[in-house]
Amino acid sequence: MGTVPPYYLKPLSNEDSWVLFRRLAFDPSQDEEKARLEEIGRRIVIKCRGLPLAVKTLGGLMRFKRQESEWMYVMKEDMWKLTEFESNILPVLMLSYHHLPPHPKQCFAYCSIFPKDYVINKQKLIKLWIAQGFVLPINGIKILEDIGNDYFMELLERSFFTGIVRDDYGDIVQCGMHDLVHDLALFIARNSCWIVETEFPGNISKELRHCSLVSVSRESTIPQELHQAKNLRTLILLSGEFKNLSSFFPMFRCLRVLDLSQSSLRKLPVSVGNLKHLRYLDLSHTYIKTLPKTISILKKLQILELCGCYSLLELPKAISELINLRHLGIQSCSLLSHMPYGIGKLSLLQTLPTFILGNTRGCGSLSELRSLNLRGRLEIKNLENVRNLAEADAVELYDKLNLHSLGLSWGDNFDWRMSAEVLESLRPPPALRVLDIIGYGAPMFPSWLQDGILKLIEVSLINCYCQSLPPLGQLPYLRNLYIKGLSKVKTIGLEFYGDPSGGGFPSLQQFKLSDMPILSEWRSPELEKNDFLTRSEESSNYIFEQAFPRLHTLSVKGGSRLTNLPLLPNLRKLALSNCNPMLLGSLAHLTSLSSLVFDEFREPTFLSTNLGRLNSVRTLTIYDCDGLISLLEEGMQEFTALEYLSIFCCHKLKSLPMGLRYLTSLKKLEIVDCQELVNIPDVLQFLSSLKEFVIEGCPNLDSLPDSMQNLINLRKVVIKRCPRLERKLDVVLEKEFGEFILEDDN
């Protein structure tokens, strides 16, 4: 393979620079201001010298300035006279920083504590700002977290952050910094923020306030040089395992932030109580089993992160004394069995992702949630341990308007009547976006789910004992639905759609249905509509809407009795796993499919040649389907547009089907871990579009068909873990097919 000459990017033209700048500096409705400020704006843009980052940064700055005098001031700013000095800082970046309000300036400089190319968690960053006192309250109107978010968005709008990653709901979860922006942050922070390599710590300044430790060794120690920084306020262990963690606590009494996450820490020393100024303590993904009682001395602690502490057995009873605690992260602490009594006293608590109900004396009860104005995610576990209905009524979950995600789960040994009453009392707030109900034991879902929580985006119903499904089709914004293990549901009826006229699920995009052992029927409103129109004399008065108009991905697993799917004209991706073979008959109605997965069809299965119009399918994956693959003969001719075919773990397959000859559009053929495969039929010459052929883990295959020589578009052949075949291959294959990869068992 050869190389191509490098392409050197050129600066933007003045006109392209102006177009980019205008898009960032003005709202679409500000046509009058555009005209008034265009001449000055074009002169400012010329100073950016065609550098996109400079144009973006300047556009974000000018978006906040609407007066002509302000624009003239920026154009004449002395900062433009700076050369690309000290750290190669672009003058426009310094200019944008210069116009930031004071507190976002501190927040920006603090970001230099992370290395270049580091992926920054947005929520963690805001918590760090709060812990350092950079985020100040505004007359009690907003909480600190919202003010910190405002700071973040202002820095983002000025292009100080890049590489934005959003979750499924559009919220920003991660970001990064451009190298030049990071250089600016380092320059601003100077000696106050350092990233220290333990192997080469260098001369550490006494002025150091914020430090990240990085180690390339498996085991490291806190460098002695760091002891000079007596007024250190931040210590973050970014990488490496440190042996002398307990010894440094007495040395850094001014610490406000201590991040020991993902370290080898097994026990938090009692001397942590000496860090009386500590506001942020992160012990996530460590091996600690308990927290020392001295943690109750940390009266200023605001953030305590324990996520992924799989060995953590309990929280200390004295945790209720941490009166300033705002965030208690205990996700994925699987050995925690209860919450300590008195946790409801933490009136400032904003996030408590998990609340675990115990069944012994001294445990916190459900009613402790009443006084907590929580936000984000809350999962209440072990609801079978609710002692009386008054506890559930006291929570007043409906009034917790800042909760966006809620999980409610039961374990074993529950009273289904009590479960029904408890769930009825735990009516979620109206703005809830995500709802998970797990292990619920009553025969009917609560009335509030029948009425609908109209802003729900995602719903999961798992291992519940209800006999029918709630009318989720009436939820206008529902995008993701996951139903698993509802062992009492026999039919998905029309009540599921919520609308008697035949519509339902107007926004649903992904639906996963699994482990429904007695589900045998899935009724379709469209079919019911046709029957109604045939029998009714007043059918002209009814307007029927299509159900699932936006559903593009459906997964059905473990439906041994289900024999049909509803009409899904816009479905693009379908995965069927361990299902009734009769379900394949529904493929004839799925005319928009582009991706199809068959999994665990192990028994001999009849696959009708009348599969309907499957000429839109471009990707077909067959996994562990010994009963299906041998019958994919004439049925293959329906896949006229198929481009990617993958066959995995069909252990009884001895020969690929002759139907391969119909796949004239196929670009990639992949055969993996088919232990008994001995023959590939000599029909490959019909695969005129084939570009890549992968054979892996087929130990009994000892030859390739001669017709491979006629595949003029074949560019890549990969053969792995096929010892018999490898012994017969000749290097001439490399000349025939371009890239040829051959790997032995070693």
RANOR-V169016 format. One record per pair of residues at least 24 apart in sequence whose ideal C-beta (glycine too) atoms are under 8 Angstrom apart, sorted by the first residue. I is the first residue (numbers start at 0). J is the second residue. If there is no record, write none. Layout:
i:I j:J
i:I j:J
//
This chain:
i:0 j:738
i:9 j:49
i:10 j:48
i:10 j:49
i:10 j:50
i:11 j:49
i:11 j:50
i:11 j:51
i:11 j:54
i:12 j:49
i:13 j:41
i:13 j:44
i:13 j:45
i:13 j:49
i:16 j:44
i:16 j:45
i:16 j:47
i:16 j:49
i:16 j:54
i:17 j:41
i:17 j:44
i:19 j:51
i:19 j:54
i:19 j:55
i:19 j:58
i:20 j:44
i:20 j:47
i:20 j:54
i:20 j:57
i:20 j:58
i:20 j:61
i:21 j:58
i:22 j:58
i:23 j:54
i:23 j:55
i:23 j:58
i:23 j:59
i:23 j:61
i:23 j:62
i:24 j:57
i:24 j:58
i:24 j:59
i:24 j:61
i:24 j:62
i:25 j:62
i:32 j:65
i:35 j:67
i:36 j:67
i:36 j:70
i:39 j:67
i:39 j:70
i:39 j:71
i:39 j:74
i:40 j:70
i:42 j:74
i:43 j:70
i:43 j:73
i:43 j:74
i:46 j:74
i:46 j:79
i:46 j:91
i:47 j:91
i:50 j:89
i:50 j:91
i:52 j:89
i:52 j:92
i:52 j:158
i:52 j:177
i:52 j:179
i:52 j:180
i:53 j:89
i:53 j:91
i:53 j:92
i:55 j:158
i:56 j:89
i:56 j:91
i:56 j:92
i:56 j:95
i:56 j:157
i:56 j:158
i:56 j:159
i:57 j:91
i:57 j:94
i:57 j:95
i:58 j:158
i:59 j:95
i:59 j:156
i:59 j:157
i:59 j:158
i:60 j:94
i:60 j:95
i:60 j:98
i:60 j:157
i:62 j:156
i:63 j:98
i:73 j:98
i:85 j:186
i:86 j:182
i:86 j:183
i:86 j:185
i:86 j:186
i:87 j:179
i:87 j:182
i:88 j:179
i:88 j:182
i:88 j:183
i:88 j:186
i:89 j:179
i:89 j:183
i:92 j:179
i:92 j:180
i:92 j:183
i:93 j:183
i:95 j:157
i:95 j:158
i:95 j:159
i:96 j:183
i:96 j:187
i:99 j:153
i:99 j:154
i:99 j:157
i:100 j:153
i:102 j:133
i:102 j:134
i:102 j:135
i:102 j:150
i:103 j:150
i:103 j:153
i:103 j:154
i:104 j:187
i:105 j:131
i:105 j:133
i:106 j:133
i:106 j:134
i:106 j:147
i:106 j:150
i:106 j:151
i:106 j:154
i:107 j:154
i:107 j:159
i:107 j:184
i:107 j:187
i:108 j:184
i:108 j:187
i:108 j:188
i:108 j:191
i:108 j:192
i:109 j:133
i:109 j:188
i:109 j:192
i:109 j:209
i:110 j:159
i:110 j:176
i:110 j:181
i:110 j:184
i:111 j:181
i:111 j:184
i:111 j:185
i:111 j:187
i:111 j:188
i:111 j:192
i:111 j:194
i:112 j:188
i:112 j:192
i:112 j:193
i:112 j:194
i:112 j:209
i:112 j:210
i:112 j:211
i:112 j:233
i:112 j:235
i:113 j:176
i:113 j:194
i:113 j:211
i:113 j:237
i:114 j:194
i:114 j:211
i:114 j:213
i:114 j:237
i:115 j:176
i:115 j:178
i:115 j:181
i:116 j:175
i:116 j:178
i:117 j:175
i:117 j:176
i:117 j:237
i:118 j:162
i:118 j:164
i:118 j:173
i:118 j:174
i:118 j:175
i:119 j:160
i:119 j:173
i:119 j:174
i:119 j:175
i:119 j:176
i:120 j:172
i:120 j:173
i:121 j:151
i:121 j:171
i:121 j:172
i:121 j:173
i:121 j:174
i:122 j:172
i:124 j:151
i:124 j:174
i:125 j:150
i:125 j:151
i:126 j:279
i:126 j:301
i:126 j:302
i:126 j:326
i:127 j:233
i:127 j:256
i:127 j:279
i:129 j:278
i:129 j:301
i:129 j:302
i:129 j:325
i:130 j:255
i:130 j:256
i:130 j:278
i:130 j:279
i:130 j:301
i:130 j:302
i:131 j:209
i:131 j:232
i:131 j:233
i:131 j:255
i:131 j:256
i:131 j:278
i:132 j:255
i:142 j:349
i:143 j:325
i:144 j:325
i:144 j:349
i:144 j:374
i:167 j:456
i:167 j:457
i:167 j:478
i:167 j:479
i:168 j:403
i:168 j:432
i:168 j:456
i:194 j:237
i:195 j:222
i:195 j:225
i:197 j:221
i:197 j:222
i:197 j:239
i:200 j:224
i:200 j:225
i:203 j:227
i:203 j:228
i:204 j:228
i:205 j:229
i:205 j:230
i:207 j:231
i:208 j:232
i:208 j:233
i:209 j:233
i:209 j:256
i:210 j:234
i:210 j:235
i:211 j:235
i:211 j:236
i:211 j:237
i:212 j:236
i:212 j:237
i:212 j:239
i:212 j:241
i:213 j:237
i:213 j:238
i:213 j:239
i:214 j:238
i:214 j:239
i:214 j:240
i:214 j:241
i:215 j:239
i:218 j:242
i:221 j:246
i:221 j:247
i:226 j:250
i:229 j:253
i:232 j:256
i:232 j:276
i:234 j:258
i:236 j:260
i:236 j:261
i:236 j:262
i:244 j:268
i:245 j:270
i:248 j:273
i:248 j:274
i:249 j:273
i:252 j:276
i:255 j:279
i:257 j:281
i:259 j:285
i:260 j:284
i:260 j:285
i:260 j:304
i:261 j:285
i:267 j:291
i:267 j:294
i:269 j:293
i:271 j:297
i:272 j:296
i:272 j:297
i:275 j:299
i:278 j:302
i:278 j:323
i:280 j:304
i:282 j:308
i:283 j:307
i:283 j:308
i:283 j:328
i:284 j:308
i:286 j:310
i:287 j:311
i:288 j:312
i:289 j:313
i:289 j:315
i:290 j:314
i:290 j:315
i:290 j:318
i:291 j:315
i:292 j:317
i:294 j:318
i:294 j:321
i:295 j:320
i:295 j:321
i:297 j:321
i:298 j:322
i:298 j:323
i:299 j:323
i:300 j:324
i:301 j:325
i:301 j:326
i:302 j:326
i:302 j:328
i:303 j:327
i:303 j:328
i:304 j:328
i:305 j:329
i:305 j:332
i:306 j:330
i:306 j:331
i:306 j:332
i:307 j:331
i:307 j:332
i:308 j:332
i:309 j:333
i:309 j:334
i:310 j:334
i:311 j:335
i:312 j:336
i:313 j:337
i:313 j:339
i:314 j:338
i:314 j:339
i:314 j:342
i:315 j:339
i:316 j:340
i:316 j:341
i:316 j:361
i:318 j:342
i:318 j:345
i:319 j:344
i:319 j:345
i:321 j:345
i:322 j:346
i:322 j:347
i:323 j:347
i:324 j:348
i:325 j:349
i:325 j:350
i:326 j:350
i:327 j:351
i:328 j:352
i:329 j:353
i:337 j:362
i:337 j:363
i:338 j:362
i:338 j:363
i:338 j:367
i:339 j:363
i:340 j:364
i:340 j:367
i:341 j:367
i:342 j:367
i:343 j:367
i:343 j:368
i:343 j:369
i:343 j:370
i:343 j:371
i:344 j:370
i:345 j:371
i:346 j:370
i:346 j:371
i:348 j:373
i:349 j:373
i:349 j:374
i:349 j:375
i:350 j:374
i:350 j:375
i:350 j:376
i:351 j:377
i:352 j:376
i:352 j:377
i:352 j:378
i:353 j:377
i:353 j:378
i:353 j:380
i:354 j:378
i:354 j:379
i:354 j:380
i:355 j:380
i:355 j:381
i:356 j:380
i:356 j:381
i:356 j:382
i:356 j:384
i:356 j:385
i:357 j:381
i:357 j:384
i:358 j:384
i:364 j:390
i:365 j:390
i:365 j:391
i:365 j:393
i:365 j:394
i:366 j:390
i:366 j:393
i:366 j:394
i:368 j:394
i:368 j:396
i:369 j:393
i:369 j:394
i:369 j:395
i:372 j:399
i:372 j:401
i:373 j:399
i:373 j:401
i:373 j:402
i:374 j:401
i:374 j:402
i:374 j:403
i:375 j:401
i:375 j:402
i:375 j:403
i:375 j:404
i:376 j:402
i:376 j:403
i:376 j:404
i:376 j:405
i:376 j:406
i:376 j:433
i:377 j:402
i:377 j:404
i:377 j:405
i:377 j:406
i:378 j:405
i:378 j:406
i:378 j:407
i:378 j:408
i:378 j:435
i:379 j:405
i:379 j:406
i:379 j:407
i:379 j:408
i:379 j:425
i:380 j:406
i:380 j:408
i:380 j:410
i:381 j:408
i:381 j:409
i:381 j:410
i:382 j:407
i:382 j:408
i:382 j:409
i:382 j:413
i:382 j:418
i:382 j:421
i:382 j:422
i:383 j:409
i:383 j:410
i:383 j:411
i:383 j:412
i:383 j:413
i:383 j:414
i:383 j:418
i:385 j:417
i:385 j:421
i:388 j:417
i:388 j:420
i:388 j:421
i:388 j:424
i:391 j:420
i:391 j:421
i:391 j:424
i:391 j:425
i:392 j:424
i:394 j:424
i:394 j:425
i:396 j:425
i:396 j:426
i:396 j:427
i:396 j:428
i:397 j:426
i:397 j:427
i:397 j:428
i:397 j:429
i:398 j:428
i:399 j:428
i:400 j:428
i:400 j:429
i:400 j:430
i:402 j:427
i:402 j:428
i:402 j:431
i:403 j:430
i:403 j:431
i:403 j:432
i:403 j:433
i:404 j:431
i:404 j:432
i:404 j:433
i:404 j:434
i:405 j:431
i:405 j:433
i:405 j:434
i:405 j:435
i:406 j:434
i:406 j:435
i:406 j:436
i:406 j:437
i:407 j:435
i:407 j:436
i:407 j:437
i:407 j:439
i:408 j:435
i:408 j:436
i:408 j:437
i:408 j:438
i:409 j:437
i:409 j:438
i:409 j:439
i:409 j:440
i:410 j:438
i:413 j:438
i:413 j:440
i:415 j:440
i:415 j:441
i:415 j:442
i:415 j:464
i:416 j:441
i:419 j:443
i:419 j:445
i:423 j:447
i:427 j:452
i:429 j:453
i:429 j:454
i:430 j:454
i:431 j:455
i:432 j:456
i:432 j:457
i:433 j:457
i:433 j:458
i:434 j:458
i:434 j:459
i:435 j:459
i:435 j:461
i:436 j:460
i:436 j:461
i:436 j:463
i:437 j:461
i:437 j:462
i:437 j:463
i:438 j:462
i:438 j:463
i:439 j:463
i:439 j:464
i:439 j:465
i:440 j:464
i:441 j:465
i:442 j:466
i:442 j:487
i:443 j:467
i:444 j:468
i:444 j:469
i:451 j:497
i:457 j:481
i:459 j:483
i:460 j:485
i:467 j:492
i:467 j:494
i:467 j:495
i:468 j:492
i:468 j:494
i:468 j:495
i:469 j:495
i:470 j:494
i:470 j:495
i:470 j:496
i:470 j:497
i:471 j:495
i:471 j:497
i:471 j:504
i:472 j:496
i:472 j:497
i:472 j:498
i:472 j:502
i:472 j:503
i:472 j:504
i:472 j:546
i:473 j:497
i:473 j:498
i:473 j:503
i:474 j:504
i:474 j:506
i:475 j:505
i:475 j:506
i:476 j:506
i:477 j:504
i:477 j:506
i:477 j:507
i:478 j:506
i:478 j:507
i:478 j:508
i:478 j:509
i:479 j:507
i:479 j:508
i:479 j:509
i:479 j:510
i:480 j:504
i:480 j:507
i:480 j:509
i:480 j:510
i:480 j:511
i:481 j:510
i:481 j:511
i:482 j:511
i:482 j:512
i:482 j:513
i:482 j:515
i:483 j:511
i:483 j:512
i:483 j:513
i:483 j:514
i:484 j:513
i:484 j:514
i:484 j:515
i:485 j:515
i:485 j:518
i:486 j:514
i:486 j:515
i:486 j:516
i:486 j:517
i:487 j:517
i:488 j:515
i:488 j:517
i:488 j:518
i:489 j:517
i:489 j:518
i:489 j:519
i:489 j:520
i:490 j:518
i:490 j:519
i:490 j:520
i:490 j:521
i:490 j:522
i:491 j:518
i:491 j:520
i:491 j:521
i:491 j:522
i:492 j:522
i:493 j:522
i:493 j:524
i:493 j:527
i:496 j:524
i:496 j:546
i:498 j:524
i:498 j:544
i:500 j:541
i:500 j:542
i:500 j:543
i:500 j:544
i:501 j:525
i:501 j:527
i:501 j:528
i:501 j:543
i:501 j:544
i:501 j:546
i:502 j:543
i:502 j:544
i:502 j:545
i:502 j:546
i:503 j:546
i:503 j:547
i:504 j:546
i:504 j:547
i:504 j:548
i:504 j:550
i:505 j:544
i:505 j:548
i:505 j:549
i:506 j:549
i:507 j:547
i:507 j:549
i:507 j:550
i:508 j:549
i:508 j:550
i:508 j:551
i:508 j:552
i:509 j:550
i:509 j:551
i:509 j:552
i:509 j:553
i:510 j:547
i:510 j:550
i:510 j:552
i:510 j:553
i:510 j:554
i:511 j:553
i:511 j:554
i:511 j:556
i:512 j:553
i:512 j:554
i:512 j:555
i:512 j:556
i:512 j:558
i:513 j:554
i:513 j:555
i:513 j:556
i:513 j:557
i:513 j:576
i:514 j:556
i:514 j:557
i:515 j:557
i:515 j:558
i:515 j:561
i:516 j:557
i:516 j:559
i:516 j:560
i:517 j:560
i:518 j:558
i:518 j:560
i:518 j:561
i:519 j:560
i:519 j:561
i:519 j:562
i:520 j:561
i:520 j:562
i:520 j:563
i:521 j:561
i:521 j:563
i:521 j:564
i:521 j:565
i:522 j:565
i:523 j:565
i:523 j:566
i:524 j:565
i:525 j:565
i:525 j:566
i:526 j:565
i:526 j:566
i:555 j:582
i:556 j:598
i:558 j:582
i:564 j:588
i:564 j:589
i:574 j:598
i:575 j:600
i:580 j:604
i:580 j:605
i:580 j:626
i:580 j:627
i:583 j:607
i:583 j:610
i:586 j:610
i:586 j:611
i:586 j:613
i:587 j:611
i:587 j:612
i:590 j:615
i:591 j:615
i:592 j:616
i:593 j:617
i:593 j:618
i:594 j:618
i:594 j:619
i:594 j:620
i:595 j:619
i:595 j:620
i:596 j:620
i:596 j:621
i:596 j:622
i:597 j:621
i:597 j:622
i:597 j:624
i:597 j:627
i:598 j:622
i:598 j:623
i:598 j:624
i:599 j:623
i:599 j:624
i:600 j:624
i:600 j:625
i:600 j:626
i:600 j:627
i:601 j:625
i:601 j:626
i:602 j:626
i:603 j:629
i:603 j:630
i:604 j:630
i:605 j:630
i:606 j:630
i:606 j:631
i:606 j:634
i:607 j:634
i:608 j:633
i:608 j:634
i:608 j:636
i:608 j:637
i:610 j:634
i:610 j:637
i:611 j:637
i:612 j:637
i:613 j:637
i:613 j:638
i:614 j:638
i:614 j:639
i:614 j:640
i:615 j:640
i:616 j:640
i:616 j:641
i:617 j:641
i:617 j:642
i:617 j:643
i:618 j:642
i:618 j:643
i:619 j:643
i:619 j:644
i:619 j:645
i:620 j:645
i:620 j:647
i:621 j:645
i:621 j:646
i:621 j:647
i:621 j:649
i:622 j:647
i:622 j:648
i:622 j:649
i:623 j:647
i:623 j:648
i:623 j:649
i:623 j:650
i:624 j:649
i:625 j:649
i:625 j:650
i:625 j:651
i:625 j:652
i:628 j:652
i:628 j:656
i:629 j:656
i:630 j:656
i:631 j:656
i:631 j:658
i:632 j:656
i:632 j:657
i:632 j:658
i:633 j:658
i:634 j:658
i:635 j:659
i:635 j:661
i:635 j:662
i:636 j:661
i:638 j:662
i:639 j:663
i:639 j:664
i:640 j:664
i:641 j:665
i:642 j:666
i:642 j:667
i:642 j:688
i:643 j:667
i:643 j:669
i:644 j:668
i:644 j:669
i:645 j:669
i:645 j:671
i:646 j:670
i:646 j:671
i:646 j:673
i:647 j:671
i:647 j:672
i:647 j:673
i:648 j:672
i:648 j:673
i:649 j:673
i:649 j:676
i:650 j:674
i:650 j:675
i:651 j:675
i:652 j:676
i:653 j:677
i:653 j:678
i:654 j:678
i:654 j:679
i:654 j:680
i:655 j:679
i:655 j:680
i:656 j:680
i:657 j:682
i:659 j:683
i:659 j:685
i:659 j:686
i:660 j:685
i:660 j:686
i:661 j:685
i:662 j:686
i:663 j:687
i:663 j:688
i:664 j:688
i:665 j:689
i:666 j:690
i:666 j:691
i:667 j:691
i:667 j:692
i:667 j:693
i:668 j:692
i:668 j:693
i:669 j:693
i:669 j:695
i:670 j:694
i:670 j:695
i:670 j:697
i:671 j:695
i:671 j:696
i:672 j:696
i:672 j:697
i:673 j:697
i:674 j:698
i:674 j:699
i:675 j:699
i:676 j:700
i:677 j:701
i:679 j:703
i:679 j:704
i:680 j:704
i:681 j:705
i:681 j:706
i:682 j:706
i:683 j:707
i:683 j:709
i:683 j:710
i:684 j:709
i:684 j:710
i:686 j:710
i:687 j:711
i:687 j:712
i:688 j:712
i:689 j:713
i:690 j:714
i:690 j:715
i:691 j:715
i:691 j:716
i:691 j:717
i:692 j:716
i:692 j:717
i:693 j:717
i:693 j:718
i:694 j:718
i:694 j:719
i:694 j:721
i:694 j:724
i:695 j:719
i:695 j:720
i:695 j:721
i:696 j:720
i:696 j:721
i:697 j:721
i:697 j:724
i:698 j:722
i:698 j:723
i:699 j:723
i:700 j:724
i:701 j:726
i:701 j:727
i:702 j:727
i:708 j:735
i:710 j:736
i:713 j:737
i:714 j:738
i:715 j:739
i:715 j:740
i:716 j:740
i:718 j:742
i:720 j:744
//
